[in-house]
Amino acid sequence: MHSMTGFGRGSHATEQIVIRVEASSVNRKQGEVHFFMPRNLAELESRLRKHVLSRITRGRININVNLEHPDGADGSIRVDMGKARALKTAFAKLSEGLEQELTPESTDYLRAPDIFVFGEDYRVEEIWSALQPALDEALESLVEMRAEEGADLQAELERILATLEKFTHEIEEHAPSVVTAHRENLLRRLRDADLDLDPDDERVLKEIALFADRCEITEELTRLRSHFRKFHSYIESAGVVGRSMDFLCQEINREFNTIGSKANDATLAQTVVNAKTELEKIREQVQNIE
């Protein structure tokens, strides 16, 4: 079981460039990959996305790529003179329109995008040969952290699930006494109303039988136990189980709601409330499971 939260860092150097990659992830229903890297690497984006999603299936993954020149290496800088002249012309037009002399400073040329282009002499395949090892190292660290957090989540889910099973057992143990209590209350109300009916009277027995049928929760308890067994199998699974767990939480919640609506008993109703409180804790944790 893996969490969807993690961080990893990797780097790789060649004679020409040093590439550093940082990978971080947070929870999302789907697998999303977002890149923050130099524009001249844009054509690698689809290849990078496929590479990342081969390791991670769910979560928003941010990939930061930084290119540097090692000490002593020559880095190429290309100047786009057309864009530089266009900037100067724009300042001239602005001066004319404002009737005020404005001239671009050196910082204006530096701030303008794409006038100075760095590293254009590198071929994409050369960059990929250095980028892939750095990316793999970052992803390995990211997956390792997600696995560590997943182990913590697993322990917490097992603890909460044990509590839910305990509440379910309490409901099962208490349920038969609800009909008995109803029978005693019914007979008491009849005596208080001076209605001297035999406890074995057909009308009394029919009323008790109808009440017992309305309160019957055997099917709900059976389904709950089945859901718990399935949840345990998901916890022990090494696969992607987050969505399946989320769906199973909805089914467990449905069964507790049905039991609560059939309860007709304060003790059962309170136990159901306690169980749903614990179930909500599971649902919160499941949102961060891959």
Backbone as JSON, one array per atom type, in Angstrom:
{
  "sequence": "MHSMTGFGRGSHATEQIVIRVEASSVNRKQGEVHFFMPRNLAELESRLRKHVLSRITRGRININVNLEHPDGADGSIRVDMGKARALKTAFAKLSEGLEQELTPESTDYLRAPDIFVFGEDYRVEEIWSALQPALDEALESLVEMRAEEGADLQAELERILATLEKFTHEIEEHAPSVVTAHRENLLRRLRDADLDLDPDDERVLKEIALFADRCEITEELTRLRSHFRKFHSYIESAGVVGRSMDFLCQEINREFNTIGSKANDATLAQTVVNAKTELEKIREQVQNIE",
  "N": [[0.84, -1.19, 0.0], [0.56, 2.16, -0.9], [1.07, 5.58, -0.07], [-0.18, 8.72, -1.41], [1.39, 10.87, -1.12], [4.54, 12.34, -1.29], [8.13, 12.84, -1.77], [10.97, 13.27, -3.85], [14.4, 13.34, -4.95], [16.81, 13.71, -7.53], [19.88, 13.46, -9.44], [22.1, 13.92, -12.26], [25.14, 13.91, -14.07], [26.91, 14.96, -16.97], [29.68, 15.49, -19.25], [28.96, 17.87, -20.31], [26.57, 18.93, -19.2], [24.71, 19.34, -16.11], [22.06, 17.78, -14.62], [19.36, 18.25, -12.53], [16.68, 16.86, -10.75], [13.58, 17.2, -9.2], [10.94, 15.56, -7.64], [7.65, 15.61, -6.62], [4.6, 14.74, -4.92], [1.05, 14.82, -4.44], [-2.27, 14.04, -3.18], [-4.67, 12.97, -5.59], [-7.56, 12.1, -7.55], [-7.06, 11.0, -10.04], [-4.21, 10.19, -12.15], [-1.96, 12.72, -12.5], [0.46, 14.64, -14.17], [2.71, 17.25, -13.87], [4.95, 19.54, -15.31], [7.86, 21.47, -14.68], [10.15, 23.1, -16.26], [12.93, 24.01, -18.45], [12.06, 25.73, -21.51], [13.1, 24.68, -23.87], [13.01, 21.99, -23.53], [10.53, 21.11, -23.99], [9.58, 19.34, -25.96], [10.17, 16.91, -24.91], [8.24, 16.35, -23.12], [5.96, 14.59, -23.41], [7.21, 12.1, -23.46], [8.43, 12.1, -20.98], [6.16, 12.21, -19.33], [4.93, 9.73, -19.83], [6.91, 8.07, -18.85], [6.91, 8.72, -16.13], [4.28, 8.0, -15.34], [4.44, 5.31, -15.67], [5.48, 4.43, -13.35], [3.97, 5.54, -11.3], [0.58, 5.68, -10.52], [-1.58, 7.14, -9.44], [-2.4, 10.41, -8.19], [-1.24, 13.84, -8.0], [1.58, 14.7, -9.62], [4.43, 16.6, -9.45], [7.06, 17.63, -11.44], [10.17, 18.95, -11.34], [12.7, 20.27, -13.31], [16.05, 21.06, -13.61], [18.66, 22.52, -15.37], [22.16, 22.7, -15.49], [25.51, 23.98, -15.99], [28.46, 22.16, -15.6], [31.35, 22.91, -13.53], [33.73, 24.75, -15.28], [32.79, 24.03, -17.75], [31.73, 25.09, -20.97], [29.02, 27.12, -21.59], [26.49, 27.64, -23.92], [25.16, 30.65, -25.28], [22.58, 32.09, -26.97], [21.67, 34.93, -28.8], [18.74, 36.5, -29.64], [18.48, 38.61, -32.05], [16.45, 39.79, -33.55], [14.23, 39.9, -31.8], [15.35, 41.54, -29.89], [15.71, 43.96, -31.3], [13.02, 44.45, -31.84], [12.09, 45.0, -29.28], [13.47, 47.38, -28.76], [12.31, 49.02, -30.75], [9.7, 49.05, -29.82], [9.97, 50.55, -27.5], [10.64, 52.97, -28.64], [8.25, 53.66, -29.98], [6.61, 53.87, -27.78], [7.77, 56.06, -26.51], [7.2, 58.02, -28.36], [4.41, 58.05, -28.29], [3.88, 58.83, -25.68], [5.14, 61.15, -25.6], [7.6, 61.46, -24.4], [10.92, 60.83, -23.67], [12.03, 57.61, -23.77], [14.18, 54.97, -23.15], [15.33, 51.64, -23.59], [16.81, 49.81, -20.92], [19.64, 47.75, -19.97], [18.68, 45.8, -18.27], [16.07, 45.53, -19.1], [16.3, 44.13, -21.49], [17.24, 41.74, -20.49], [15.12, 40.87, -18.97], [13.13, 40.44, -20.82], [11.45, 37.81, -22.47], [13.12, 35.11, -24.12], [15.03, 36.58, -25.55], [17.65, 36.24, -24.74], [18.87, 33.08, -25.04], [19.6, 30.1, -23.52], [21.78, 27.32, -23.71], [21.04, 26.14, -26.15], [22.51, 24.63, -27.87], [22.48, 21.97, -27.3], [21.46, 18.72, -28.17], [18.27, 17.13, -28.14], [18.18, 14.35, -27.57], [20.63, 13.96, -26.35], [20.25, 15.39, -24.02], [18.14, 13.89, -22.94], [19.43, 11.48, -22.35], [20.87, 12.16, -20.14], [18.92, 13.15, -18.51], [17.1, 11.08, -17.95], [18.33, 9.18, -16.06], [18.51, 10.89, -13.8], [15.83, 11.5, -13.37], [14.82, 8.92, -12.85], [16.12, 8.36, -10.44], [14.98, 10.32, -8.77], [12.28, 9.56, -8.87], [12.46, 7.04, -7.73], [13.14, 7.65, -5.08], [10.86, 9.09, -4.43], [8.8, 7.13, -4.66], [9.66, 5.4, -2.69], [9.31, 6.97, -0.36], [6.55, 7.28, -0.49], [5.81, 4.65, -0.06], [6.68, 4.25, 2.56], [5.04, 6.05, 3.98], [2.69, 4.86, 3.28], [2.82, 2.49, 4.74], [2.48, 3.45, 7.33], [-0.12, 4.44, 7.08], [-1.43, 2.03, 6.64], [-1.19, 0.72, 9.12], [-2.75, 2.44, 10.68], [-5.26, 2.2, 9.44], [-5.83, -0.49, 9.94], [-6.09, -0.42, 12.69], [-8.37, 1.24, 13.03], [-10.25, -0.25, 11.62], [-10.43, -2.51, 13.2], [-11.71, -1.41, 15.39], [-14.19, -0.77, 14.23], [-15.11, -3.35, 13.69], [-15.41, -4.23, 16.27], [-17.5, -2.57, 17.2], [-19.5, -3.51, 15.5], [-19.8, -6.11, 16.41], [-20.8, -5.56, 18.95], [-23.26, -4.45, 18.25], [-24.46, -6.69, 17.1], [-24.61, -8.38, 19.32], [-26.32, -6.98, 20.98], [-28.68, -6.67, 19.56], [-30.78, -8.78, 19.71], [-31.97, -8.24, 22.19], [-33.5, -6.02, 21.78], [-36.03, -6.65, 20.68], [-37.05, -8.17, 22.79], [-37.17, -6.21, 24.79], [-39.05, -4.53, 23.6], [-41.32, -6.17, 23.66], [-41.74, -6.41, 26.43], [-42.24, -3.72, 27.08], [-44.55, -3.29, 25.58], [-46.41, -5.02, 26.82], [-46.41, -3.89, 29.36], [-47.53, -1.35, 28.81], [-50.07, -2.15, 28.04], [-51.01, -3.21, 30.45], [-50.95, -0.91, 32.02], [-52.95, 0.5, 30.79], [-55.13, -0.83, 31.63], [-55.86, -3.01, 30.09], [-56.5, -6.14, 29.96], [-54.85, -8.39, 28.56], [-53.91, -11.59, 27.37], [-50.52, -12.56, 27.35], [-49.95, -14.37, 25.36], [-51.78, -13.85, 23.5], [-53.09, -13.7, 20.21], [-53.08, -11.24, 18.84], [-51.21, -9.74, 20.26], [-48.92, -11.27, 19.87], [-48.7, -11.01, 17.09], [-48.17, -8.28, 16.78], [-45.67, -8.12, 18.04], [-44.21, -9.81, 16.39], [-44.27, -8.39, 13.96], [-42.82, -6.13, 14.69], [-40.37, -7.28, 15.28], [-39.66, -8.14, 12.74], [-39.31, -5.69, 11.41], [-37.08, -4.77, 12.69], [-35.09, -6.49, 12.03], [-31.76, -7.21, 11.36], [-29.95, -8.98, 10.35], [-29.07, -9.47, 7.7], [-27.74, -7.1, 7.08], [-25.65, -7.14, 8.94], [-24.3, -9.41, 8.08], [-23.42, -8.58, 5.55], [-21.76, -6.49, 6.33], [-19.69, -7.87, 7.69], [-18.65, -9.22, 5.49], [-17.75, -7.05, 3.95], [-15.77, -6.09, 5.65], [-13.91, -8.19, 5.59], [-13.14, -8.01, 2.92], [-12.0, -5.5, 2.95], [-9.78, -5.93, 4.58], [-8.33, -7.57, 2.85], [-7.69, -5.73, 0.86], [-6.04, -4.02, 2.3], [-3.83, -5.63, 2.74], [-2.95, -5.94, 0.21], [-0.61, -5.41, -2.48], [-1.14, -3.85, -4.59], [-2.79, -1.18, -6.49], [-5.15, 0.3, -4.61], [-6.69, 2.34, -3.65], [-9.05, 3.59, -4.8], [-10.83, 1.44, -4.76], [-11.03, 0.97, -2.02], [-12.24, 3.35, -1.25], [-14.77, 3.13, -2.46], [-15.68, 0.87, -1.07], [-15.89, 1.9, 1.5], [-18.13, 3.53, 1.19], [-20.08, 1.58, 0.85], [-19.99, 0.27, 3.33], [-20.81, 2.37, 4.97], [-23.41, 2.62, 4.04], [-24.6, 0.27, 5.02], [-24.43, 0.65, 7.82], [-26.06, 2.9, 8.03], [-28.53, 1.77, 7.35], [-28.88, -0.05, 9.44], [-29.03, 1.79, 11.53], [-31.43, 3.1, 10.88], [-33.23, 1.06, 11.36], [-33.01, 0.61, 14.01], [-34.55, 1.43, 16.44], [-33.82, 1.68, 19.06], [-32.04, 3.12, 21.68], [-29.44, 2.49, 22.54], [-28.41, 0.94, 20.41], [-28.57, 2.86, 18.39], [-26.73, 4.78, 19.26], [-24.37, 3.31, 19.17], [-24.16, 2.89, 16.44], [-23.76, 5.53, 15.6], [-21.25, 5.99, 16.76], [-19.77, 4.11, 15.32], [-19.95, 5.12, 12.7], [-18.57, 7.47, 13.03], [-15.95, 6.51, 13.37], [-15.69, 5.3, 10.89], [-15.63, 7.5, 9.22], [-13.12, 8.46, 9.74], [-11.58, 6.52, 8.49], [-12.33, 6.99, 5.83], [-11.23, 9.5, 5.4], [-8.5, 8.88, 5.56], [-8.25, 7.1, 3.43], [-8.43, 8.72, 1.21], [-5.87, 9.47, 0.65], [-4.53, 7.31, -0.36], [-2.87, 5.41, -2.78]],
  "CA": [[0.0, 0.0, 0.0], [1.34, 3.39, -1.01], [0.44, 6.89, 0.07], [-0.02, 9.55, -2.6], [2.21, 12.02, -0.75], [5.96, 12.01, -1.2], [9.1, 13.73, -2.39], [12.23, 12.63, -4.22], [15.36, 14.2, -5.64], [17.85, 12.97, -8.25], [20.75, 14.28, -10.29], [23.02, 13.19, -13.13], [26.04, 14.85, -14.73], [27.74, 14.57, -18.1], [30.74, 16.48, -19.44], [28.39, 19.13, -20.78], [25.49, 19.47, -18.37], [24.28, 18.7, -14.87], [20.6, 17.84, -14.52], [18.79, 17.95, -11.21], [15.24, 16.64, -10.85], [12.82, 17.05, -7.97], [9.6, 15.01, -7.89], [6.78, 15.65, -5.43], [3.25, 14.31, -5.25], [-0.04, 14.97, -3.48], [-3.38, 13.17, -3.57], [-5.63, 13.28, -6.64], [-8.29, 10.89, -7.94], [-6.42, 10.45, -11.23], [-2.78, 10.45, -12.25], [-1.65, 13.97, -13.2], [1.88, 14.98, -14.14], [2.96, 18.64, -14.26], [6.39, 19.75, -15.47], [8.43, 22.8, -14.56], [11.47, 22.88, -16.85], [13.22, 24.95, -19.54], [11.19, 25.59, -22.67], [13.68, 23.87, -24.94], [12.77, 20.57, -23.24], [9.08, 20.88, -24.12], [9.29, 18.19, -26.8], [10.36, 15.69, -24.12], [7.19, 16.26, -22.1], [5.14, 13.38, -23.54], [8.05, 10.97, -23.09], [8.58, 12.17, -19.52], [4.88, 11.87, -18.69], [4.76, 8.28, -19.95], [7.89, 7.46, -17.97], [6.47, 8.91, -14.75], [3.06, 7.24, -15.09], [4.75, 3.88, -15.61], [5.86, 4.14, -11.96], [2.98, 6.07, -10.37], [-0.71, 5.67, -11.22], [-2.52, 8.12, -8.9], [-1.82, 11.57, -7.51], [-0.67, 14.92, -8.8], [3.05, 14.63, -9.53], [5.14, 17.76, -9.98], [8.44, 17.31, -11.82], [10.99, 20.14, -11.57], [13.95, 19.92, -13.98], [16.98, 22.18, -13.65], [19.88, 22.24, -16.14], [23.3, 23.56, -15.14], [26.79, 23.62, -16.59], [29.47, 21.83, -14.59], [32.47, 23.86, -13.44], [34.69, 24.7, -16.38], [32.15, 23.74, -19.04], [31.26, 26.27, -21.69], [27.59, 27.12, -21.88], [26.19, 28.48, -25.07], [24.1, 31.64, -25.15], [22.21, 32.64, -28.26], [20.94, 36.19, -28.69], [17.76, 36.7, -30.71], [18.58, 40.03, -32.38], [15.15, 40.26, -34.02], [13.41, 40.26, -30.64], [16.0, 42.68, -29.24], [15.35, 45.15, -32.07], [11.59, 44.69, -31.65], [11.95, 45.65, -27.98], [13.93, 48.78, -28.91], [11.29, 49.71, -31.52], [8.54, 49.24, -28.96], [10.27, 51.67, -26.62], [10.58, 54.19, -29.46], [6.84, 53.96, -30.18], [6.09, 54.29, -26.49], [8.27, 57.42, -26.29], [6.45, 58.91, -29.25], [3.03, 58.16, -27.83], [3.84, 59.53, -24.39], [5.9, 62.4, -25.75], [8.61, 61.41, -23.34], [12.03, 60.0, -24.13], [12.22, 56.37, -23.01], [15.11, 54.05, -23.8], [15.45, 50.39, -22.83], [18.04, 49.54, -20.18], [20.12, 46.38, -20.14], [17.8, 44.89, -17.51], [14.87, 45.29, -19.9], [16.61, 43.05, -22.44], [17.39, 40.49, -19.73], [13.81, 40.42, -18.5], [12.29, 40.05, -21.96], [11.61, 36.37, -22.73], [13.68, 34.54, -25.35], [16.08, 37.37, -26.21], [18.83, 35.43, -24.42], [18.48, 31.67, -24.97], [20.74, 29.35, -23.0], [21.87, 25.87, -23.9], [20.39, 25.69, -27.37], [23.36, 23.79, -28.69], [22.33, 20.58, -26.91], [20.42, 17.97, -28.83], [17.3, 16.6, -27.2], [18.55, 13.0, -27.15], [21.73, 14.08, -25.4], [19.65, 15.8, -22.74], [17.37, 12.77, -22.41], [20.35, 10.48, -21.79], [21.26, 12.62, -18.8], [17.71, 13.43, -17.73], [16.43, 9.86, -17.51], [18.86, 8.67, -14.78], [18.14, 11.8, -12.72], [14.4, 11.31, -13.14], [14.63, 7.62, -12.2], [16.55, 8.49, -9.04], [13.97, 11.1, -8.06], [11.07, 8.75, -8.75], [12.74, 5.96, -6.78], [13.02, 8.24, -3.74], [9.45, 9.44, -4.24], [8.05, 5.9, -4.43], [10.08, 4.88, -1.37], [8.63, 7.76, 0.67], [5.12, 6.93, -0.55], [5.66, 3.33, 0.55], [6.83, 4.42, 4.01], [3.8, 6.65, 4.48], [1.65, 3.85, 3.1], [2.9, 1.55, 5.87], [1.85, 4.13, 8.47], [-1.56, 4.45, 6.82], [-1.92, 0.67, 6.81], [-1.33, 0.47, 10.55], [-3.88, 3.22, 11.18], [-6.49, 1.61, 8.92], [-6.07, -1.75, 10.65], [-6.57, -0.08, 14.03], [-9.75, 1.74, 12.94], [-11.1, -1.35, 11.17], [-10.66, -3.35, 14.37], [-12.73, -0.72, 16.18], [-15.47, -0.96, 13.53], [-15.54, -4.73, 13.9], [-15.86, -4.33, 17.68], [-18.83, -1.97, 17.26], [-20.42, -4.41, 14.8], [-20.05, -7.22, 17.33], [-21.67, -5.03, 20.01], [-24.6, -4.34, 17.67], [-24.98, -8.05, 16.94], [-24.91, -8.92, 20.64], [-27.42, -6.24, 21.61], [-29.88, -6.66, 18.73], [-31.9, -9.61, 20.19], [-32.63, -7.67, 23.37], [-34.41, -4.95, 21.36], [-37.37, -7.24, 20.56], [-37.47, -8.52, 24.15], [-37.54, -4.97, 25.48], [-40.3, -4.05, 23.02], [-42.4, -7.03, 24.18], [-42.0, -6.03, 27.83], [-42.85, -2.39, 27.08], [-45.91, -3.42, 25.07], [-47.24, -5.62, 27.87], [-46.55, -2.91, 30.44], [-48.49, -0.32, 28.39], [-51.4, -2.76, 28.08], [-51.44, -3.29, 31.85], [-51.21, 0.46, 32.5], [-54.21, 0.94, 30.19], [-56.16, -1.75, 32.13], [-56.26, -3.95, 29.04], [-56.02, -7.43, 30.45], [-54.69, -9.32, 27.46], [-52.97, -12.68, 27.58], [-49.29, -12.37, 26.57], [-49.96, -15.27, 24.21], [-52.86, -13.45, 22.62], [-52.64, -13.64, 18.82], [-52.83, -9.86, 18.45], [-49.94, -9.34, 20.88], [-47.85, -11.97, 19.19], [-48.57, -10.45, 15.75], [-47.5, -6.99, 16.92], [-44.26, -8.37, 18.36], [-43.59, -10.39, 15.19], [-44.08, -7.3, 13.0], [-41.73, -5.29, 15.19], [-39.12, -8.05, 15.11], [-39.32, -8.14, 11.32], [-38.81, -4.36, 11.06], [-35.78, -4.59, 13.34], [-34.17, -7.55, 11.61], [-30.55, -6.64, 10.74], [-29.02, -10.07, 10.07], [-28.47, -9.29, 6.38], [-26.79, -5.98, 7.14], [-24.46, -7.6, 9.67], [-23.57, -10.35, 7.2], [-22.72, -7.8, 4.53], [-20.68, -5.76, 6.99], [-18.57, -8.78, 7.88], [-18.07, -9.45, 4.16], [-17.02, -5.83, 3.59], [-14.56, -6.02, 6.48], [-12.95, -9.15, 5.05], [-12.63, -7.45, 1.68], [-11.14, -4.37, 3.29], [-8.52, -6.52, 5.04], [-7.58, -8.04, 1.68], [-7.14, -4.55, 0.21], [-4.94, -3.52, 3.14], [-2.68, -6.51, 2.57], [-2.59, -5.99, -1.21], [0.49, -4.55, -2.91], [-1.57, -3.13, -5.77], [-3.44, 0.12, -6.36], [-6.41, -0.06, -3.96], [-7.34, 3.52, -3.08], [-10.43, 3.77, -5.28], [-11.64, 0.31, -4.27], [-11.29, 1.22, -0.61], [-13.19, 4.46, -1.15], [-16.08, 2.57, -2.79], [-16.08, -0.03, 0.01], [-16.31, 2.76, 2.62], [-19.5, 3.93, 0.91], [-20.96, 0.43, 1.11], [-20.04, 0.07, 4.78], [-21.63, 3.45, 5.49], [-24.8, 2.3, 3.7], [-25.1, -0.76, 5.94], [-24.62, 1.25, 9.14], [-27.25, 3.75, 7.95], [-29.71, 0.91, 7.38], [-29.01, -0.53, 10.82], [-29.5, 2.91, 12.34], [-32.84, 3.36, 10.61], [-34.01, -0.05, 11.91], [-32.59, 0.38, 15.39], [-35.61, 1.54, 17.45], [-33.18, 1.44, 20.36], [-31.07, 4.18, 21.92], [-28.1, 1.93, 22.62], [-27.99, 0.6, 19.06], [-28.39, 4.1, 17.63], [-25.47, 5.41, 19.68], [-23.27, 2.49, 18.66], [-24.07, 3.19, 15.01], [-23.12, 6.85, 15.49], [-19.82, 5.81, 17.06], [-19.15, 3.38, 14.21], [-19.85, 6.03, 11.55], [-17.48, 8.41, 13.34], [-14.71, 5.82, 13.06], [-15.65, 5.09, 9.45], [-15.23, 8.76, 8.59], [-11.65, 8.53, 9.86], [-11.05, 5.68, 7.42], [-12.57, 7.66, 4.55], [-10.23, 10.57, 5.28], [-7.2, 8.28, 5.28], [-8.29, 6.46, 2.13], [-8.25, 9.73, 0.18], [-4.44, 9.64, 0.35], [-3.96, 6.01, -0.71], [-2.79, 5.22, -4.23]],
  "C": [[0.88, 1.25, 0.0], [0.47, 4.61, -0.72], [0.58, 7.64, -1.25], [0.82, 10.79, -2.32], [3.66, 11.6, -0.64], [6.83, 13.04, -1.92], [10.36, 12.94, -2.71], [13.1, 13.58, -5.02], [16.42, 13.33, -6.31], [18.68, 13.9, -9.1], [21.65, 13.37, -11.13], [23.84, 14.21, -13.92], [26.74, 14.19, -15.91], [28.85, 15.61, -18.22], [30.17, 17.85, -19.79], [27.38, 19.75, -19.83], [25.33, 18.67, -17.09], [22.76, 18.87, -14.78], [20.18, 17.41, -13.13], [17.27, 17.89, -11.34], [14.67, 16.51, -9.44], [11.41, 16.59, -8.32], [8.82, 15.04, -6.58], [5.38, 15.26, -5.84], [2.3, 14.56, -4.09], [-1.23, 14.17, -4.01], [-4.27, 13.8, -4.65], [-6.34, 11.98, -7.02], [-7.62, 10.2, -9.13], [-4.91, 10.68, -11.15], [-2.54, 11.69, -13.1], [-0.17, 14.26, -13.07], [2.04, 16.41, -14.66], [4.46, 18.89, -14.25], [6.73, 21.23, -15.33], [9.88, 22.68, -15.01], [11.7, 23.89, -17.98], [12.37, 24.67, -20.77], [11.78, 24.67, -23.74], [13.58, 22.37, -24.68], [11.31, 20.2, -23.45], [8.79, 19.63, -24.94], [9.52, 16.86, -26.07], [9.19, 15.42, -23.19], [6.38, 14.97, -22.2], [5.93, 12.14, -23.13], [8.24, 10.92, -21.57], [7.31, 11.74, -18.81], [4.66, 10.34, -18.72], [5.7, 7.57, -18.98], [7.45, 7.56, -16.51], [5.27, 8.03, -14.44], [3.28, 5.74, -15.17], [5.13, 3.45, -14.2], [4.76, 4.51, -10.97], [1.65, 6.21, -11.1], [-1.68, 6.73, -10.72], [-1.78, 9.24, -8.18], [-1.39, 12.64, -8.49], [0.83, 14.92, -8.57], [3.64, 15.86, -10.19], [6.6, 17.39, -10.23], [9.16, 18.63, -12.13], [12.33, 19.72, -12.14], [14.81, 21.17, -14.07], [18.26, 21.74, -14.38], [20.96, 23.23, -15.74], [24.53, 23.09, -15.91], [27.77, 23.25, -15.47], [30.59, 22.85, -14.61], [33.43, 23.66, -14.6], [34.08, 24.4, -17.72], [31.66, 25.03, -19.65], [29.78, 26.12, -21.97], [27.31, 28.06, -23.03], [25.05, 29.43, -24.74], [23.82, 32.19, -26.54], [21.36, 33.88, -28.05], [20.02, 36.32, -29.9], [17.7, 38.19, -31.02], [17.25, 40.59, -32.87], [14.27, 40.71, -32.87], [14.02, 41.45, -29.9], [15.65, 43.99, -29.97], [13.88, 45.5, -31.9], [11.33, 45.38, -30.31], [12.36, 47.12, -28.06], [12.89, 49.61, -29.68], [10.05, 49.99, -30.68], [8.76, 50.41, -28.0], [10.19, 53.0, -27.38], [9.12, 54.62, -29.68], [6.2, 54.47, -28.88], [6.52, 55.72, -26.18], [7.48, 58.41, -27.12], [5.03, 59.11, -28.75], [2.9, 58.95, -26.55], [4.51, 60.9, -24.45], [6.92, 62.55, -24.62], [9.69, 60.43, -23.77], [12.22, 58.8, -23.2], [13.16, 55.47, -23.8], [15.26, 52.79, -22.96], [16.82, 50.29, -22.14], [18.45, 48.08, -20.4], [19.23, 45.38, -19.41], [16.52, 44.59, -18.27], [15.1, 44.16, -20.9], [16.72, 41.71, -21.72], [16.03, 39.95, -19.29], [12.93, 39.92, -19.65], [12.52, 38.57, -22.29], [12.22, 36.09, -24.09], [14.65, 35.44, -26.11], [17.42, 36.68, -25.99], [18.36, 33.99, -24.23], [19.71, 30.85, -24.61], [20.65, 27.88, -23.39], [21.23, 25.34, -25.16], [21.23, 24.75, -28.21], [23.25, 22.3, -28.34], [21.21, 19.92, -27.68], [19.54, 17.3, -27.79], [17.71, 15.22, -26.7], [19.72, 13.01, -26.18], [21.21, 14.48, -24.02], [18.89, 14.64, -22.11], [18.28, 11.71, -21.78], [20.84, 10.86, -20.41], [20.05, 12.8, -17.9], [17.09, 12.15, -17.17], [17.0, 9.29, -16.21], [18.49, 9.56, -13.59], [16.67, 11.64, -12.36], [14.14, 9.99, -12.42], [15.03, 7.67, -10.73], [15.52, 9.24, -8.21], [12.7, 10.28, -7.84], [11.26, 7.61, -7.75], [12.6, 6.46, -5.34], [11.57, 8.58, -3.42], [8.63, 8.2, -3.91], [8.4, 5.31, -3.06], [9.38, 5.63, -0.24], [7.14, 7.43, 0.7], [4.86, 5.57, 0.09], [5.76, 3.42, 2.07], [5.57, 5.03, 4.62], [2.65, 5.68, 4.34], [1.63, 2.84, 4.24], [2.26, 2.15, 7.12], [0.34, 4.17, 8.31], [-2.16, 3.06, 7.04], [-2.15, 0.34, 8.28], [-2.55, 1.2, 11.13], [-5.21, 2.63, 10.7], [-6.83, 0.31, 9.65], [-6.62, -1.47, 12.06], [-8.04, 0.36, 13.99], [-10.7, 0.62, 12.53], [-11.41, -2.3, 12.32], [-11.73, -2.73, 15.27], [-14.11, -0.88, 15.55], [-16.0, -2.38, 13.73], [-16.04, -4.93, 15.33], [-17.27, -3.73, 17.83], [-19.87, -2.87, 16.6], [-20.79, -5.6, 15.69], [-20.98, -6.76, 18.46], [-23.11, -4.91, 19.51], [-25.25, -5.72, 17.56], [-25.39, -8.65, 18.28], [-26.15, -8.26, 21.25], [-28.73, -6.37, 20.86], [-31.02, -7.53, 19.26], [-32.65, -8.99, 21.36], [-33.61, -6.56, 23.0], [-35.84, -5.48, 21.27], [-37.91, -7.61, 21.93], [-37.94, -7.29, 24.91], [-38.86, -4.42, 24.94], [-41.49, -4.86, 23.55], [-42.77, -6.63, 25.6], [-42.67, -4.66, 27.91], [-44.3, -2.44, 26.61], [-46.84, -3.97, 26.14], [-47.44, -4.66, 29.03], [-47.57, -1.84, 30.08], [-49.92, -0.86, 28.41], [-51.91, -2.85, 29.51], [-51.78, -1.9, 32.39], [-52.54, 0.99, 31.96], [-55.38, 0.06, 30.63], [-56.73, -2.64, 31.03], [-55.65, -5.3, 29.39], [-55.98, -8.45, 29.3], [-53.66, -10.38, 27.83], [-51.71, -12.41, 26.75], [-49.22, -13.27, 25.34], [-51.11, -14.97, 23.26], [-52.32, -13.26, 21.2], [-52.29, -12.22, 18.38], [-51.51, -9.34, 19.01], [-48.77, -9.98, 20.15], [-47.62, -11.41, 17.79], [-47.84, -9.11, 15.79], [-46.0, -7.17, 17.18], [-43.53, -8.92, 17.14], [-43.32, -9.32, 14.14], [-42.91, -6.4, 13.41], [-40.38, -5.99, 14.98], [-38.69, -8.05, 13.66], [-38.74, -6.79, 10.89], [-37.4, -4.13, 11.6], [-34.72, -5.59, 12.89], [-32.97, -6.96, 10.85], [-29.53, -7.72, 10.42], [-28.32, -9.88, 8.73], [-27.43, -8.18, 6.4], [-25.52, -6.39, 7.86], [-23.63, -8.55, 8.83], [-22.78, -9.59, 6.14], [-21.57, -7.0, 5.13], [-19.46, -6.66, 7.2], [-17.87, -9.08, 6.55], [-17.24, -8.25, 3.72], [-15.71, -5.72, 4.38], [-13.49, -6.99, 5.97], [-12.32, -8.62, 3.77], [-11.67, -6.31, 1.96], [-9.78, -4.87, 3.78], [-7.69, -6.99, 3.85], [-6.98, -6.87, 0.92], [-5.94, -4.01, 0.98], [-3.67, -4.33, 2.9], [-2.19, -6.56, 1.12], [-1.44, -5.03, -1.51], [0.1, -3.69, -4.12], [-2.16, -1.77, -5.46], [-4.86, -0.12, -5.84], [-7.19, 1.14, -3.45], [-8.79, 3.69, -3.49], [-11.34, 2.67, -4.77], [-11.98, 0.49, -2.8], [-12.34, 2.32, -0.43], [-14.61, 3.95, -1.44], [-16.58, 1.68, -1.65], [-16.52, 0.76, 1.24], [-17.76, 3.22, 2.43], [-20.48, 2.81, 1.2], [-21.09, 0.15, 2.6], [-20.94, 1.13, 5.42], [-23.11, 3.18, 5.23], [-25.39, 1.28, 4.68], [-25.34, -0.19, 7.34], [-25.84, 2.18, 9.13], [-28.53, 2.91, 8.03], [-29.95, 0.37, 8.78], [-29.55, 0.58, 11.72], [-30.97, 3.2, 12.14], [-33.76, 2.27, 11.18], [-33.87, -0.18, 13.42], [-33.75, 0.35, 16.37], [-35.08, 1.28, 18.85], [-32.07, 2.46, 20.54], [-29.64, 3.66, 21.94], [-27.56, 1.58, 21.24], [-27.7, 1.86, 18.24], [-27.08, 4.77, 17.99], [-24.27, 4.63, 19.17], [-23.07, 2.73, 17.16], [-23.4, 4.55, 14.8], [-21.62, 6.74, 15.74], [-19.09, 5.11, 15.9], [-18.97, 4.3, 13.0], [-18.78, 7.09, 11.78], [-16.13, 7.79, 13.01], [-14.57, 5.6, 11.55], [-15.23, 6.36, 8.72], [-13.72, 8.95, 8.67], [-11.0, 7.69, 8.76], [-11.19, 6.39, 6.08], [-11.57, 8.79, 4.34], [-8.86, 10.0, 4.92], [-7.13, 7.69, 3.86], [-8.06, 7.46, 1.0], [-6.79, 9.92, -0.21], [-3.75, 8.33, 0.02], [-4.0, 5.84, -2.22], [-3.7, 4.1, -4.69]]
}
